[in-house]
Amino acid sequence: MTAVLALIAANIIWGAAPPIFKLAFQTVPPFILGFLRFYIAFLFFIPFVKNRELGPINASNALLLVAGSLAFVFNIVFFFMGLKYAPSINVAVIGTAAPLFLYYFSVFVLKEKPRPQLLTGMIIGTIGVLVIILSPFMAGGGKLALGEMYGNVLFVLSAVMQLAHMVIFKQVLKNMSVTIVSAFSLFIASLFFLPVAMIQAHTWDYAHIAPSGIWGILFGAFLCTALAYHLFYWGIKRIPAEEMGLYAYIDPVVTVLVAAPLLHEYPDQYFFIGSFLVLMGVFWAERRIAWHPVHKLKKGR
């Protein structure tokens, strides 16, 4: 399997995840689902971790591994919390704005001088994100819908954490195996979710779990986590850093296709306007359409 195909497969799975998890949360508390998702996936990786090369472990690698794992955890926490308040179709579009967040980081943190082309793209894309975030207010005729807007803000934070997770683990994977990185990040996630899951378990009656909840746990553990993250880490280890964000453009299409029949969530005009502006902002900033480079499949990358 090529790196391109691995990343496309991972993003198809992740595109389906928001509506599937949102439906599962109706009968399974988020942190219980999160703990079961990561712990089951971690157990799945244990047989493959034995007798594997850890690579050159030093203080720098260890720190990056922990930092990347924590970014991974907070990405999921913000994602799960956002699903409680906002439509699942919003998260994928907001996630495609990750390159814009990277530009802001380079300008305001790394103090790089923004080129006019990049600055224009950043402004256009940011307006698109704001349209989606404020869509509950605009659709409500000016009435505040703080819950849904709060969920959209959480999706932005999730996208920022996902970007940090990608960038950090790109460095970690230069010296460590994909299996080790996958297993360690899942172990950290399990430890983080366990205390809150135990608290939620006191008020949750597992007898009331619906089939959608069971499928959500199984989908989360085996497809969305064990398989998709392994494919993702395997893929980003083998592609240039500038191409890591290109594959997120699959997610909104898959999310809408799954959310429509499953949750009856349908895009409105603000969704389309915001999506268009986000993609145009990224296109303008990069001066190229960031479509998936499927032609590279033939090159065996």
Secondary structure, DSSP 4 states (H G I P E B T S, - for coil): --HHHHHHHHHHHHHHHHHHHHHHTTTS-HHHHHHHHHHHHHHHHHHHHTT-------HHHHHHHHHHHHHHHHHHHHHHHHHTTS-HHHHHHHHTTHHHHHHHHHHHTS-PPPPHHHHHHHHHHHHHHHHHHTHHHHHTTT---HHHHHHHHHHHHHHHHHHHHHHHHHHHTTTS-HHHHHHHHHHHHHHHHHHHHHHHHTT--GGG--HHHHHHHHIIIIIIIIIHHHHHHHHHTSS-GGGTTGGGGGHHHHHHHHHHHHH-----HHHHHHHHHHHHHHHHHHTS-----GGGGGGT-
